[in-house]
Amino acid sequence: MAGRQWAVSFGVLAAVASLVLSGCAREIGGAATSIYDDPFRVAGLDATSGPSGARTGVPDAPLFIEGGDGGVIDVAAANAISDIEEYWSRWYPELFGSPFEPVSGLLSWDPFDTGGVAFCGGSTERLVNAGYCVDDDTIGWDRAVLMPQVAERFGVVAMVFVLAHEYGHAIQTAAGTVGREPADLIVREQQADCYAGAFMRHVAEGNAPHFRLNTSDGLNNVLASAVAIGDTDPHNPANVHGSAFERVTATQIGFTDGPAPCARMDAKEVASRRADLPQRFTDAADDGELPITEASVRAFVDSVGQVLALDEAPTLSLGGADLGCPDARATDPVSYCPSTNTIGVDVAELARRGTPEEPTRQELFSANLTGDYNGYVLLVSRYTLALQQARGDDLRSPRTALRAACLSGVVTRALSPDHPERLAAGSVWLSPGDLDEAVSGLLSDGLAASDVDGRTVPSGFSRVDAFRTGVLGGEAVCEGRYSG
C-alpha cells in the first residue's frame, strides 16, 4: 500500500489443518546428526533433549511496550526483544562496521479492540499479525491471537523466533543490505529468516538470558513454525515469504553458519537456490496432487529408476510392506528387503499418508502441508537403499538414514519438470508444494530419513538438512558428507 511499508511474517486468519509433531519411527541410540560429519551432533552442537522455553528466576526485561497490557505474552515478548538486542549489540558492529541502535519503539495490540491502535499508518483492529514498520522503525505484534497460538502450538521459543525474524527486518533496514522494490521482497524475507536462525543458534548455545532451546523437540518446533507459515499459493503475488522449504533453508543457513552469510543474501543467491525447482503451477486449476494408486506407484517408481539408473533395479511388490524379509524389518507403508532387492508397498496405507487433510476448524496458520508427496517421498527413500546396497554402503547406521534423506532430495530435484536432464514422456513430475510436504514429513516422523530397519535420527533439523543438502547440493555431496 502506498505510504505504508512494513515487513510481516504471518497472514490473516485462515482454515488449515494442524501440523502434527508426534513421532513414530525408531531412533538410533538417541543420537542426532548434522551437516557435519558427526552423526551425534546437530549443526556442530551437542545433541540435547533438556528444557526448552523461558528460563525461570530471571528478572524480566524493563522495556516499554506501547499499548501493552503487562500480561504473559507481552512480558515474554519484551524478554525476547531484550535478548535479541543484546545479540545484535555484538554482531551488528562486527558485520556492518557501525554501532548498533535498537528499534525506536515496540507496540502490542488486541485485534478485537474496536478501532484498535495505529501501527505503521493503519488500524490494528482485526489485524492478526506481527511486523516491523520501516517508516517509524517499530516492531509490533498481536498479543491476543497470533502470539498465543504460536506459543501454544510450537512453544514460547517459536514466538521468540517470530520476533527475531521481525528484528531481522530492522537490521537489514538499518544496514541497507536489501532494497525496497517489489523484486527485493523475497530477499528481505529470506534474509530475516536467516537472521532469526542465527539468533536461535545463540539461544541453543545457552547464551540468551531469558530463553533456552534444546536441539531435539525444541529446535524441531522452531522449524515447524517456519514450515507452518510458508507461502502455499504460487499464483498469489502477495506471497513473498518463500515456500516452507525456502524458509527452513534460510533458517538453517543462519543457525549453522551465523549471521554473516545472511547479510550476503541477495536476489542472485536466492535465485540460485530456486534454480530449476518448480515455483508455479502450469495451470491455475492444478492442485499438484497425484492420487496414490497402484498405477501411480508403478509410474513413480519407474521415474525414480530413470534418475538412479541402477544396473539391477529393485523389484516392486504391491502386496504389502511386510515382505517376510530375512535381513530387514518391515517399515509400513514401504519396505526394502536387501536379500531380494525388493520394495514392498502397502498401497492403501501409502495413499492414506499421501492424501491432503481437510481443515477441521478455523486456525491461524495458512499451511496445509499434507499431500501426495508425503507418500511418494517414502518410495524414493526406500529406493535409495537399493542404491546404497549396490555401492556397498552400510544399511544400518545413522549415516544410512541421512544418506537416504539426502539421496531422496537428489531424486526429488531431478523430478522437477524444469530439470536439465528431463525424464521420458509419461514420467511423474514434481509440483510446487511437494518439497514442503517432504519437509513436513521429515519433521513429523522422519521415516524418509531412516535406515533399512526404519530407525531414524531424533533431530528433525538434521533430517531436513540432509534432504535439502541433496536438493541443493547433489549426489556427490550426499556421498561425501554422509560417508562411513
N, C-alpha and C positions, 0 to 999 in steps of 0.2 A: 504494500500500500504506500502511496506517495506520502512522504514525510514521516513515515513510521518504520524505522529499521530496527529489527530485533531478531536475535537468534533463539530458536526454541528447540526443545528436544522431544516434546510429546504432542500428539494430536488430540482432537476433541473426542468426547465420549463416543464409543462405537461398540457394536456387538461382536464379540470374539469368543474363541474357546480358550480355556486356561492352558498354560504351559506346564505340563506335569514334570516334576523333577525327581520322581521316585526312580530308583534303580532296580534292575532285576538281573543283570549279568554279573557273573562272579568276578571278583578282583584277584589279582596276583599278589599274595603276601602283603596286602595293604600298602603297596608301593605305588608311587606316582612317577610319571616320566615327563620329559620336556623336549624342547627342540635341541637341548644339549645332549651329548652322547652319554647320558646317565639316566637310566630308566627309573631312578628312585628320587628324582628331584623335579621341581616344577619351575621351568624357566630359570634354572640356576639356584632356586631357593629350596630349602628343606621342605619336604612334604609334611604338612601339618594338618591335624584334624581337630585342633583345640577350639577355644572360644572364638567367635566372630561376631562383632557388633560393637555397641558402645562400652567403653571402659567404665567401671564403677569407681567411686571415690575420687573422681577428678573434678575440680571446680569448673562450672560452666563458663563459657567464654562471655565476656561482658560487651557483646556487640549490640548496637542499637538496630532494631528492625522496625522500620516504619509500618504501621498497621498491624504489628504483631500482637498476639493475644497472650504470650507468655506460656503457652501450652507445650506439650511434649514435642510436637513437630517443629515448632519454631525454635525451641531450645536445641534440639538435635541439629537443625539447620545452621544455627549460629555457631555451634561447636564445629560443624563440618567446614563452614566458611573460614573459621579461625585456623583450623588445621591446614586448609588449602592455602591460605595466605602465608602461613609460616613456611610451607613448602616452596612457594614461589618467591619468597623473600631471599631464598638461597639460589634458586635456579634461574630466575629472570636475569639478574646481573651477569651470570655466567654465560647465558645463551645470547643475550642481546646487548650487553655492554653498557647498560644504564640502570639506575636504581629502580627497584620495584615500587609501584604505587598501588595500594589497594583500591578496589572499586569505590565509587563515590557514594553508593548507598545500597541498602537492602530493603526489600519490600515483601510483605506477606499479605495474602488476602483470602477471603472466603468467597468462592464463586456464587454462593447462594445469597449473599448480601445484595439487597436491592440497590441499584445504582452503582455499587462497587466503589473502588478507588481507582485513581488514574495510574496506569502503568504504560509508559512509552507512548503516551498520547492517546490512549484508549481506555475504555472502562474494563474492569476486571469482572463485572457481573457475568456469570456463566462461563468465565474463562478458566478452563481446566488445563493448566499448563505450567511450565516453568520456563524462564527465559532470561537472556541478557539483552538489555536495551543499549544499542550503540549510541543513541542520541544523548543520553544523560549518564551513561556508564553505571547502570544499576543492574542488580540481579534480583529477580522476583520469583515467587512461587505460590502455588495454590496449596494452602495448608489443610483444606477440608476434604479433598477428593484425591488429587494426584499423589501427593506425598504420602498420605496414609496408606493408599493402595500399594504403592511401591514398597513401603516398609513392611506391610503385612504379607505381601506375596513373596518378595525377594530378600527381605531383611533390611535393617536400617542402613547397612553399609551400601546397599544398592541406591538408597536415597542420597547418600554421600556421593556416589558415582554420578548421579544426575547433576548435583551441584558442581562437581568437579568438571563435568562437561560444560556447564554454563560458564564457569570461570575460565575454561579454556578459550571461550569466545572473547572474554575480556582480555586475556593475554594476547591473542592474535591481533585484536584491535589495537591495543597499546603498542605492540611491536610492529604493526603494519605489515605483517607477513602474508596476508591474503587480501585480495581486492574485494570490492562490494558490488561487482557486477553479477547478474544472474548466473553467468557461467562459473563464477567462483564459489557458488553456494555449496556444491558438493565437497569442494576442498575445505571450506570452513567447517563443515560438519565432521569430515574425516579427521581433520586436524584436532578438533575439540575432543573427539572420541580418543584419539591418541594421547592427548594431554591428560585426559581423565584416566586412561590406563596407566600412564606413568605415575600419577599420584596414587593409584591403587597399589602399585608396587611399593611405594613409600609406606603405605599403611600395612601391607603384608610383611614388610621388613621390621615392623614394630616401632616405627618412628613417628607415628601420629599420636599426639597427646590424648585425644578423645576417643579414638576408634582402633579396632584391631580386625584383622582379616586372616582367616586360615586359607590354605591353598587347596582345600578339597571342596566341601559343600559351600563354604563362604565365597570363594572365587567363582565356583560354578554359578552361584546365584547372581553374582555381578554380571557375568557373561549372559546369563539367561535374561536379565533385564534389558541388556543391549539387543538381544535377539527379539524380544517382545515388542520393541519399538522401531524395528527396521521398516523401511518402506516396502509395501507389498503390492502396489499397483503401478506397474511400469508406464501405464498410459497417463498417469496423473502428473501434470507438470509441477504440482506443488510438492511432490516427493523429492526432496533434496538431501535427505539424511543418509541415503545409501541403503542397500539391502542389509538384511541381518548378517549375511556373510561378510559384507564390506565393513559393517560396524564392528563386528567381532575382530576382523583382521586389523583394523586400525587400533582397537583397544589392545590387542595382543602385541602389536608393534611397540606401543608405549610401555606396556607392562614389562616386556622383555628387554628393551633397549634404552628406556628412559626418554626424556623429552626432546633430546637433540634431533632424532630423525623426524619427530613430529613437526618441528619448526621448518624442516626442509621439504615437507609435503607440498606439492603443487599440482596443477592440472595434469602435467605430463606424468607425474608419478602415479596419480590416481588412475589415469587412462592406461598406464602400463599394467596395473593390476587387473583392470577390467578386460583389457586385451580382447580376445575373441569370445569371452563369456557372454551369453545372451542377456541383453538388458531390456528388450521389449518383445512382447508377443507379436507374431506376424499378423495376427488378426485380432481385432478388439473383442471378438466374441470367444476367443480361445482362452480357456482357463488353464491350459498347460497340463491337464490331468490325463493320464493314460491308464484307465482301469486295469487292475491286475487280474489277468485271466491266464489260462494255460497257453493260449496263443501269444499273448503279450509277453509272458515269461520266456517262451521259446525265442521270440523275436529279440527280446532284450539280451538274452544270453548269447545269441548269435552276434549281436552288435558288440558286446564285450569281447567275444572271441576274436573279432576283427581287430580290435585295439591291441590285445595282448599277444595274439598270434603264436600260441604255443604249438610245439611240434606234436604233442599229444593233448588235445583239448579234453577237458573233463566231460564225462558223460552226464547228461541231465536226467534226473528221475523225478517225476511229478507225483509219486505215490506217497509222499510224506517226508518229513525231515529225519525221521529215525530210520537209518539205513541198515541197522544191525551191524554197524561198523566195528571191526575188531580192534582198531587202533585210534579211535577218537570218539568223543562223546557227542550225542545228538544235541544240536543247538536250534531249537524251534524258533522261527519257522523255516530256516535254511541251514543245512549242514554240509560239511565237506568231509568225505572219507578218503584219507590218503592212500590206503592199500588198494582201493578200487578206482581211485581217481574219479569220484562221482560226487555231484552236487545233488542233494535231496531237498525237495521243496514241498512244504505244505501250502498249496496254492490258496486255499480258503483263509488260512491264518495270515498269510502274507498279504492277501487282499484286505483283510481287516486292518492290518497295520498301515496299509497304504491308502486307506480311504479317508478323505478330508473330514474332519469333525465339524458338525454343525454347531453354531453358537447355542449355548443353553441359557444364557442370561446376559443382561447388559453389563459389560465390563469396560474398563478404561482402555486397555491395550489393543490397538487395532492390528493384531497379528495373529493369523491362524496358520501355524507352521506345520500342520499335519497334511499329508498328501501322498501322492503316488511314490515319490522318491524316498519317503521313509521306508518303503518296502524294497524298491529297486536297488537302493544302495547296499542292502544286505546281500543281494545276489552278487553285486560287484565284489564286496568284501570277501565272500566265500570263494569266488573265482580267483581272487588274488592269492589264496592259499595254495591253489594248484600251481600258480606261477612260482611261489616261494619254494614249493616242494621240488619243482623242476630245476631250480637253481641250487638245491641242496641246503636251503635255509632251515634252521630250527623252526618247527611249527608250534612249539610250546614254550613261550617266553614273553616277557613284556614287550620286547622288540618285535616279536611276531605280530602282536596285537597292533602296535603302532605302524609297522610296515603295511599291515592290512588297511588301516585307515589312510595312510599316505598314498599307497597304490590305488586305493579307491578314488582318491582325489585326482590322480593322474588320469584314470579312466573317465571319470566324470567330465573333466575338461575336454578330453578327446571326443566326447559325445556331443559337444557343442555344434550347432549347425554352421557356425562360422569358423570352425577349426580348419586350419590349412589342409590337414590330411582328412578330407571328407570320406565318410564310410559309404558303403554300397547303397544303392537305392533300396528303399524299404526298411532301412535300419531305424532304430529308435534314437531320437534326438533329445538333448537337454532342453528344458524350458526355463524361463525366468521363474525363480522361486524354488527350483529343485535344490540348489545349493543351500538355501535357507532351511529347507526341510531336512537335509542331511545334517546340518549343524544342530538343529533342534534334537534330532535323534541321538547324536553323539553326546549331547549334554544330558539327555534323559537316562538312557540305559547303556549306551556305548557298545551295543552288540556289533556294530560295524567296525569297531576297533577292538576286536577280541581275537584270541588265538584259536587253534583248531578245536579246543575243548570249550570255547565260549568264555574264557576268562579274559577280563578286560583290566584296564588300569583305572584307579579311582578318580584321577584328576580329569574332569571334563575339559579343562584348559588344555591339557596335553593331548587328549583325543582330538579336539577340534584343531589344535595346532598342527598335528600330524596330517590331518585331512587337508587343511589349507596349504601346507607345505607341498603336498602332491599337486594340488590345483595350480599353485603359483610357481612351484619350483621344478616339477617334472620328475621322471622316474629315476634318473641318476642321483638326484638329491635324496630321494627316499632311501635308496640302497646305501648311500654314503652315510646318511645321518643315523639310520637305524640298523647298521650292520652289526654282526656279532650275535 
